[in-house]
Amino acid sequence: MAEKDNSSLKSPAILLFEQRKILIREANAGDVDYATTITDEMEASAKARGTGIAKRSPDYVAQKMREGKAVIATCEDGAWVGFCYIEAWGHGKFVANSGLIVSPAFRKSGVATQIKRRVFNLSRIKFPDSKIFGLTTGLAVMKMNSELGYTPVTYSELTDDEEFWSGCRSCVNYEILMSKDRKNCLCTAMLYDPLKETKQTGLTLNKPTQAEPSKWVFERLFQNLRERISR
Ligand SMILES: CC(C)(COP(=O)(O)OP(=O)(O)OC[C@H]1O[C@@H](n2cnc3c(N)ncnc32)[C@H](O)[C@@H]1OP(=O)(O)O)[C@@H](O)C(=O)NCCC(=O)NCCS
């Protein structure tokens, strides 16, 4: 499935945290020095929560930055604040916004909500026809996903891409997943289906909010029209 141009997301969203300006933007090759800090924090947070994660190497995270498939939050002085990246599975039929992490000092101030929105919009632009899914045990992520239009689903609705599921091997709960024949585990599965949203509302609600490209809007309108005619 072809990726779309995402040049409309270049300007950062800005949050203020105790007078420090936080910039939330698409990551790029200039951010690779943050990769180890990010993966270290992912691991430390997973240990602290006693939950599992699909472990990612600094190289993997750096590659996502180079490909423009990630969103990063930093302070104006360069301090790292938060991160999330996009993964495509099943030949682009599915997309996951994975590895959401906020530096402990900056939590509970809305950073993750902003990163999630931005990475969701970036995913919708790059992969407009893909279903977006996530697996999580966290209430915060469930809340953010619900606001973006995700709904809880069974694992049968997710990708069957073996590579995605092999990412669960580094999770402490992997044996549970396998004992249930991959049909269930401790994580809640949530899915955003662009076609369902279009059918329910007649218009897609979660369209990119930042400098939305008119081409994108027209594509959605034509899709709605085609669907109505074929009904
Ligand atoms: C989960 C995490 C990303 C949240 O980041 P954050 O910047 O603190 O989140 P926000 O401030 O944007 O909060 C979003 C919502 O979640 C709620 N929330 C935040 N942390 C929460 C927690 N630990 N438990 C329950 N709810 C929480 C907030 O109250 C807010 O809800 P509201 O919209 O009803 O007010 C952050 O705590 C983190 O990095 N944790 C470790 C990694 C992790 O668990 N990642 C998710 C993997 S699936």
PDBQT file of the ligand as one rigid body, heavy atoms in Angstrom, charges set to zero:
ROOT
HETATM    1  C1  LIG A 301       1.093   6.142  29.866  1.00  0.00    +0.000 C 
HETATM    2  C2  LIG A 301       1.821   7.455  29.634  1.00  0.00    +0.000 C 
HETATM    3  C3  LIG A 301       2.345   7.461  28.201  1.00  0.00    +0.000 C 
HETATM    4  C4  LIG A 301       0.858   8.625  29.880  1.00  0.00    +0.000 C 
HETATM    5  O1  LIG A 301       1.548   9.840  29.614  1.00  0.00    +0.000 OA
HETATM    6  P1  LIG A 301       1.018  11.257  30.162  1.00  0.00    +0.000 P 
HETATM    7  O2  LIG A 301       1.722  12.315  29.397  1.00  0.00    +0.000 OA
HETATM    8  O3  LIG A 301       1.145  11.262  31.612  1.00  0.00    +0.000 OA
HETATM    9  O4  LIG A 301      -0.525  11.195  29.729  1.00  0.00    +0.000 OA
HETATM   10  P2  LIG A 301      -1.524  12.429  29.669  1.00  0.00    +0.000 P 
HETATM   11  O5  LIG A 301      -1.115  13.471  30.646  1.00  0.00    +0.000 OA
HETATM   12  O6  LIG A 301      -1.663  12.870  28.258  1.00  0.00    +0.000 OA
HETATM   13  O7  LIG A 301      -2.877  11.762  30.170  1.00  0.00    +0.000 OA
HETATM   14  C5  LIG A 301      -3.827  11.156  29.314  1.00  0.00    +0.000 C 
HETATM   15  C6  LIG A 301      -4.980  10.619  30.122  1.00  0.00    +0.000 C 
HETATM   16  O8  LIG A 301      -4.572   9.456  30.848  1.00  0.00    +0.000 OA
HETATM   17  C7  LIG A 301      -4.700   9.646  32.241  1.00  0.00    +0.000 C 
HETATM   18  N1  LIG A 301      -3.545   9.030  32.857  1.00  0.00    +0.000 N 
HETATM   19  C8  LIG A 301      -2.261   9.395  32.729  1.00  0.00    +0.000 A 
HETATM   20  N2  LIG A 301      -1.475   8.535  33.423  1.00  0.00    +0.000 NA
HETATM   21  C9  LIG A 301      -2.318   7.637  33.983  1.00  0.00    +0.000 A 
HETATM   22  C10 LIG A 301      -2.106   6.506  34.816  1.00  0.00    +0.000 A 
HETATM   23  N3  LIG A 301      -0.897   6.131  35.203  1.00  0.00    +0.000 N 
HETATM   24  N4  LIG A 301      -3.210   5.791  35.194  1.00  0.00    +0.000 NA
HETATM   25  C11 LIG A 301      -4.442   6.142  34.816  1.00  0.00    +0.000 A 
HETATM   26  N5  LIG A 301      -4.683   7.196  34.022  1.00  0.00    +0.000 NA
HETATM   27  C12 LIG A 301      -3.636   7.941  33.624  1.00  0.00    +0.000 A 
HETATM   28  C13 LIG A 301      -4.726  11.145  32.431  1.00  0.00    +0.000 C 
HETATM   29  O9  LIG A 301      -5.400  11.498  33.626  1.00  0.00    +0.000 OA
HETATM   30  C14 LIG A 301      -5.469  11.593  31.196  1.00  0.00    +0.000 C 
HETATM   31  O10 LIG A 301      -6.864  11.317  31.350  1.00  0.00    +0.000 OA
HETATM   32  P3  LIG A 301      -7.949  12.463  31.122  1.00  0.00    +0.000 P 
HETATM   33  O11 LIG A 301      -7.869  12.770  29.634  1.00  0.00    +0.000 OA
HETATM   34  O12 LIG A 301      -9.236  11.811  31.493  1.00  0.00    +0.000 OA
HETATM   35  O13 LIG A 301      -7.533  13.598  31.961  1.00  0.00    +0.000 OA
HETATM   36  C15 LIG A 301       3.030   7.616  30.613  1.00  0.00    +0.000 C 
HETATM   37  O14 LIG A 301       2.565   7.439  31.928  1.00  0.00    +0.000 OA
HETATM   38  C16 LIG A 301       4.142   6.632  30.341  1.00  0.00    +0.000 C 
HETATM   39  O15 LIG A 301       5.070   6.912  29.568  1.00  0.00    +0.000 OA
HETATM   40  N6  LIG A 301       4.090   5.454  31.000  1.00  0.00    +0.000 N 
HETATM   41  C17 LIG A 301       5.060   4.394  30.776  1.00  0.00    +0.000 C 
HETATM   42  C18 LIG A 301       4.934   3.778  29.419  1.00  0.00    +0.000 C 
HETATM   43  C19 LIG A 301       3.561   3.264  29.103  1.00  0.00    +0.000 C 
HETATM   44  O16 LIG A 301       2.853   2.759  29.959  1.00  0.00    +0.000 OA
HETATM   45  N7  LIG A 301       3.217   3.373  27.816  1.00  0.00    +0.000 N 
HETATM   46  C20 LIG A 301       1.985   2.863  27.300  1.00  0.00    +0.000 C 
HETATM   47  C21 LIG A 301       2.251   1.528  26.691  1.00  0.00    +0.000 C 
HETATM   48  S1  LIG A 301       0.802   0.831  25.974  1.00  0.00    +0.000 SA
ENDROOT
TORSDOF 0
